[in-house]
Amino acid sequence: MLQLEARPAPSRAMSLASPLIALLVTVLAGAALFALLGKDPSRGLAMFFVEPFRGANAVSELCVKATPLMLIGLGLAVCYRANVWNIGAEGQFVLGAIAASGVAMHASADSSHWIVLPILLAGVLGGMAWAAIVAFLRDRANASEILVSLMLVYVANQLLNYLVYGAWKDPDGYGFPQTITFLDATRIPRLFAGLRVNIGFVAALVSVATFWLFLFRVYGGFQMQVGGLAAAAARYAGFSSRRALWVALMISGGMAGLAGAFEVAGPIGQLTPYVPAGYGFAAIIVAYVGRLNPVGVLFSSLLMSLFYIGGELAQSRLGLPKSLTGVFQGVLLFSLLASDTLINYRVRWHAAHPAHPVKSPAA
């Protein structure tokens, strides 16, 4: 029979192969799901893994989807490496979008394009402020950052609804819950004419290199990780676990807020109730599939954006529910968690030995 046997040391090969195995399992599970739904599996999989690469416009949309996932995933990777479990990046994303919209709405017709910088800064500060609530309650009251950050997502969504249905509602918007459309000067510049991809994608790529240097080449990044993972060892070395908590959450919240600012001042161009698209939750999968490594987050964010675009295409062309995106994301995550077992364990076959009858002692 098959048994799991502990490895003497974690397998580096399986650590690298585990995401590939998880992706393969996800593809096979997707094919089976399409067959059960009465659709051609090859055509269904093409919606997820082929169509998003057909043409410049398709690749542009792929980059647009990957930008917030990459930015938030980088912040979460730093947070989780410090053993701080921020689950509420979605709320920080929303607060960043709200703060950025507040600045963009007050721009005048003669504003220069430099106003984009205050808009992005407002987004970063909005996300950091929301994450600061989590850090304060964890620091002062020892409250679980998992529960606090998650519950604040619902508070952020209610605040967003209050603004777009009330205080910030466009009076000329025919009753729709949305703000005014932002002026051209406040919009994030696009990289290419006719395509929606903007400088946010370049900023995300630069962030990948910056975070890699911070985590693996900067002493402060090492301090933060030790302070979060081993508080006693950190105190012995003169590091502060409290500082690690605040730094991790401020970085994570700031990156989520920056993603929200890029979203409302970029592809959307206004604040609406549909800004929360689940990027903050999907980025948790992005961070783990990327092995909490900035370079890995780059590739996993592109993979996750395939699922978003594939779900939209499957909905419009195959008549399948958009929730199929969540199914693919969930299968990928659970497949990865299962595959990660093979990093510390190996599968061995042991022949089953028949039980020998126990002889009763002689009378």
N, C-alpha and C positions, 0 to 999 in steps of 0.2 A: 504494500500500500504506500501511497505518497505521504511524506511527512516533511515538515519544515525543520531544518537543522540550522542552528545559529552559526553564522560565519565567524571565523576568528577576528576578522576586521571588516568594516564596511567595504563593499565592492564599488570601486570607482567606475568600472565599466558599466555596472547596472545603474549607477547613478546617472550616467549619461544616456543609457539606453531606455530607462524607465519612461521618459516623456514620449519617446518614439513608440514604445509598446502601447502606451495609453492612447496615442493618436491612432494607431492601427486598430485597437479594440473599438475606438469611437467610430471609425469608418465602417467596420464590420457591423457594429450595432446599428448604425445609421442605415446601412443597406438592408438589414433585416427589418427595420422599422418601415422603410419605404415599401418593401414587399408586403408587409402586413396591412399597410394602408391602401394597397392596390395600385401603387405607382411603380414605374420602372426604376429599379434601384440605381442603374447607371445614370439615368437622367436626373434623378434626385441628387445624387452625389455630385454631379456636374454643376448643379446650382450652387453648391457650397465650395467646391475646390477648383472649378474651371472658369465659370462665368465671371467671377470677380477679377479675373486677369485679362479679360477680353477687351482690349482697347484702352486708350489713355483715360477716358472718362471713368471706366470701371476701376482702374488702378488708383485714380484720384480719389474716388469714393472709399476705396480700401484704406488709403492713408488718412482720410477724414475720420473714419471710424477708429482707426488705430491710435490717433493722437491722444484723446482723453484716456484711453485704456493704458497707454504707455506712461503718460504722466502720473496717473493715479497709481499704477502698478509699481513704479519706481519708488514713490513715497511709502507704499505699503511694504515693499521689500526691505527698506531701511527700518521701518517700524518693527516688523517681525524679526529681523535679525537682532534687534535690541530686546526681544522678548516682550514687546508691547503689542497687545492684540487689538488693533484698531479695526473694528468691523463696520464703522459708520462713515466710511469715506464718501458714501452717497450723500449724506447730509452736509458734509464739508464741501462737496462739489456744488450742491444747491446754494449754500451760503456764499460761495465764491461767485456763482452766477448772479445772485441777488446784489452783492456789493458792486460787482462790475457793471451791472445794469444801472444801478443808482448813479454812478459816475457818467455812464454813456448817455443817460436820459437828460442830463443837465448840460450837455454840449451844445454850443451855439453854431449857427450856420457858418461863421467865419473861423471856427476852430481848425487848427492844423492837425495833420496826421499824427503829430507827437502826442496827442491826447490818448492814443492807444496805450502808451506806457502807464499813465495813471490808472487806466481801466484795468490793465493786467495786474498792477500793484494792488488795486482794491480787491481784486479776486483773490490774490494770495493772502492778504490780510483778513478777508472774510473767512476763508477756510481755516486759517490759523486761529482766529478768534473762536470758531466753533470747536476746534480741537483743544483749545486751551481750557474749555469747560471740562472736557474729559480728563485732561492732565491735572487740573486743580482738584477735582473730586477724587481721583486716584491718589494724588499726593497727600491731600489733607484728610480725607475721610476713608482712604483705602477702599473706595468703591471700585467694583469691577469695571475696567475700561471696556470690556466686551458689551456688557449690558448698557452702560451709559452711552457709549458711542452709537449703539444700535437704536436705542430709544430716541436719541437726538435726531435721527433721520426723520422720524415721524413729525417731530416738532418743526424741523426745517421745511418739510413738505407743507405743513399747515401754514407756516409763515409765508411761503411762496404763494399758496392759494389766497391768503388774505390780501396780498399785494396785487396780484393780477386780477382778482375778482372785485377789488375795492380801491385802495388808495392809489395804485399805479395803473389802473385800468384805462386803456385808451378811449377817450370820449368819442372819437371818430372811428372806432373799431367795430361798429355795427353790433355791439353787445358781446363780442367775443372776449373771453378772458385773456387778455394780452396787453402788453405795454405798447407804447408807440414804437414804430420801426426806427431803429437807430440811424443816425445820419451817416453818410458815406465816410466822413472823416474819422468816425469812431470804429469803423469796421476793420478787422484784421486783414492786412494786404494778402492777396493771393499770389501764389508762386507763378502760375501760368494763366494767361487769358483764356477764358472759357471753361476753366476747371475750378472746382471748389476747394482743392487742397491749398492751404495757406501756410504762413510762416510758423504756425503752431506746430506743424510736423517737423520743421527744422529745429525748433526749440526743443521738441521731445528728443530728437536725435542727439542734440548737444547735451541734454540732460543725462542721457545714457552714459556718455563719456565722463561727465562731471561726477555722477554718482558712483561710477566704477572707481574713479580716482579717490573719491571720499571714503569709500568702504575699504579699499584694498591698498591704498598708497598714502593715506593721510592719517596721522596719529590720532586726530580727533575722532575719526570714524572707528578706529580700533577701541578707543576709550568708551565710546557709546555702546558698542557691541558687548564689551566686557562688563560694563556697568549694568546692562540689562540682563545678561545671561547668568552672571555670578556676582551677586551683590556683595557677598563676603570677600571674595577675591578682589573685587573692585575697591572696596574700602581699604584692604591691605595694601593695594598698589597706589592708593591715593586718588582713585577715580570716584566719581559720584554717581550712584545709581539713580538718585533723584534727577540729576542733570540729564542722564541718559533718557529717562522717561520724558522730560520736557522737550529735549532736542528731537527725539524720535517723533513725538506727536506733532510738534510744530512743523517739521519737515513734511510729514505725511499730510497734515491738514493744508499746508501751503501749496503742495503739489496738486491736491484735489481741488482747491480753490482756483488755482491757475488753470486747470482743465475746464472748470466751469466758466471762467472768464473767456477763454478761447472759444468755448462752445457758443455762448450768447452773442459775442462780438464777432464771431466768424460765420459758421454755416447758418445759424438761426437768425441772427440779426435783431432779436428782441427777446423779451422774457415772456415765457408762456408756461402753463401748467405741465407741459410735456417735456420740459428741460430734464427732469429726472428720468433718464432712459435706462437705468440699471447699471451704468458704467462703474459706479462705486462698488457694487457687489461683484460684477464680472471681473473687476481688477484684482479681486482676491484670488480668483483662479489664475489670472495672468501672472501674479507674483509667484504662486506656487509652481505652476508649470514652468516658469522661467527660473526655478530653483533659487529664488531670492537673489538672483544675480542680474545686474543691470543689462548685460548683453542678452541673457536669457529672456528678460522681460521684453526686450525689443522684438524677438521672434515670436514669443507667446502672444503679444498684443496683436501682431499681424494675424496670427492664427485665430484669435478670438474675434477679430473684426471680420474674418471670413465667415464665421458662424452668424454674425449679425446680418451681413449682406446676404448670405445664403438663405437665412430664414425669411428675409423680405422677398427674395426671388421665388422661393418655394410657395410663399403665400400668393404672390401675384400671378405666377405662371402655372403652378400646379394645384392651386386651390387648397393648400394645406394651411393649418393655423400657424400664426406667427410664433406661438409658444414653442414651436419646434426648435427655435434658437436656444431656449432654456434647456430643452432636452439634451441637445448636443453638448452644451456647457456642463450640465450635470454629469453626463456619461464620461466626459473627458476628466472631470475632477475625480470621480470615484474610481475610474480606471487608473489614474495616476496614483491615488492613495493605495490601491491594491498592488500596483506594480512596484511601488516603493518598498513593499515588504521584502522584495527580493534583494534589496540593497544590504540588509542585515541578516537575511536568511537565504538558504539555498534549498531547493526541492530535491529530496532524495527518495529513491524507491527502496522500500524495505519489504522483503518477502514475509508474508504472514506465516508464522509458525503455529502449527496446530497445538492446542493446549494438551498437555499430557495428563492423563487421568491420575488423580491422587489416590495412592493405595492406602487403604485403611490399615492401621497397625494390627498385627496378629493378636488374636485373643490370648 
